[in-house]
């Protein structure tokens, strides 16, 4: 296979063409050829040269095509976040699994997954029963048995874990003195020894050849501290991470006899790095584990918790779905869900939250700087504004699009007039970033900004993506349209500069939230952005409304005309019947009948009025 690839891409096309031509010029031999044969020879030589040069110019496509049907056996073991669902018929996922599939786009490999424990699969790799295995750190012993590629497939921290009941061990390295530390034999051993030596700590380092034995001894308290590569919290109940003692590269390794796969792997990794230099960082961030319940608090974090029995939260009014006050004056919105959830994730749910509302964004930020509130929400993820105003942002709670609102036909104008809410600086900053040459016209609320666009007083305004659809559904804004600007807005918690302990606690709590937690919770608070009034109902059904009114009048007129007709007919009949009589009796009978008919008519009209009411 190796020589075959080299033959296809490495020989000299000029030599081949020259050899073809020299066949007609052997030493001392003269050829007599006609004009037709000369032309045929030249065209054949040119065609062969073109074919050879084409093959040499496209080695990658030939390589990929040959490997499209090549099946590679992969050793796949269970490791949360790295290689998950290691069983037949299950949906695989994880860092290594996604990395395998990305490499296949370059190599054309098809995978056959062999499931098992880490130790069993490593033996299979060494014996050639599987071709590839991911997640192996470099050691001299392993390098003599299996093959390593040039580049690692990732980098991970090496962590120290304690038993959650052993509070004498903290993040201070001195507390490791005379303790038994278990570690898997490999690159982590030298990193651990360097860490201990750098802090002048003596501890007994116990090395293991197998993950299962290492974890069992930790569970049985045979060792005091567990040193592991990666997050280290996987499968460890009642354990807490206390420190990181180094970082270690790990590799996708190849069985010793598959040098062909090693060459292809090196080429694919090099090309992937050239195409996407940040790919490994993106993949690492995607699958980075956040088991904060297995992370011990740092001393400064514990100190902050001990010094505070409540959390003072400042929030903006009129900023649903993020925050607002309800009819009773109680704070509502996404913030009332997020903060208790963060506290629960941190295990400090007993800490109370004291709410304070603000009409103005800058007043809220000023209160944060003064220390009258501990956190502010919502704040923008813009770093420059945060630095200028002396506060830190947490990791994003939620990220949404920014919508550009306009009236009529959209026409981009860099110097257009933008309506801005003077009580919400986040909107002002976003416009200055997106449209630096725009003219800003201040209004006291977002409603006034939208009305200014409707009236033509302003050309545009912007809305947060979670708010835009519901606000613009209101009838008075139905002339307005919106498009996404292409910029995402990060909504964060704000913490005063210098309060890093609280910020770290908040970030840990945010990372422990479900990925869609904030988005799913925000929908319940969007109802307040849109009110469907009786006027909207009538306006939306104006034709039906008038049809009903006209129908009612038509019915009233019909019955009125019918009753008039019946009354007149009865009177005529009475007059005709009384025509045969004479004198006062006849006149009296006619008058009595007329009065009775009038009473009936009055009664019918009264009934009609009651029915219509």
Secondary structure, 3 states (H helix, E strand, C coil): CHHHHHHHHHCCHHHHHHHHHHCCCCCCCCCCCCHHHHHHHHHHHHHHHHHHHHHHHCHHHHHHHHHCCCEEEEEECCECCCEECCCCCCCCECHHHHHHHHHHHHHCCEEEEEECCHHHHHHHHHHCCCCEEEEECCCHHHHCCCECCCCCCEEEEEEEEEECCCCCCCCCHHHHCCCEEEEECCHHHHHHHHHHHHCCCCCEEEEECCHHHHHHHHHCCCCCEEEEECCCCCCCCCEEEEEEEEEEEEEEEECCCCHHHHHHHHHHHHHHHHHCCCHHHHHHHHHCCCCHHHECCCHHHHHHHHHCCEEEEEEECCECCCEEECCCCCEECCHHHHHHHHHHHHCCCCCEEEEEEECCHHHHHHHHHHCCCCEEEEEECCHHHHHHCCEEECCCCEEEEEEEEEECCCCCCCCCEEEEECCCHHHHHHHHHHCCCCEEEEECCHHHHHHHHHHCCCCEEEEEHHHHHHHHCCHHHCCEEEEEEEEEEEEEEEEECCCHHHHHHHHHHHHCCCCCHHHHHHHHHCHHHCCCCHHHHHHHCHHHHHHHHHHHHHHHHHHHHHHHHHHHHHHHHHHHHHCCCCCHHHHHHHHHHHHHHHHHHHHHHHHHHHHHC
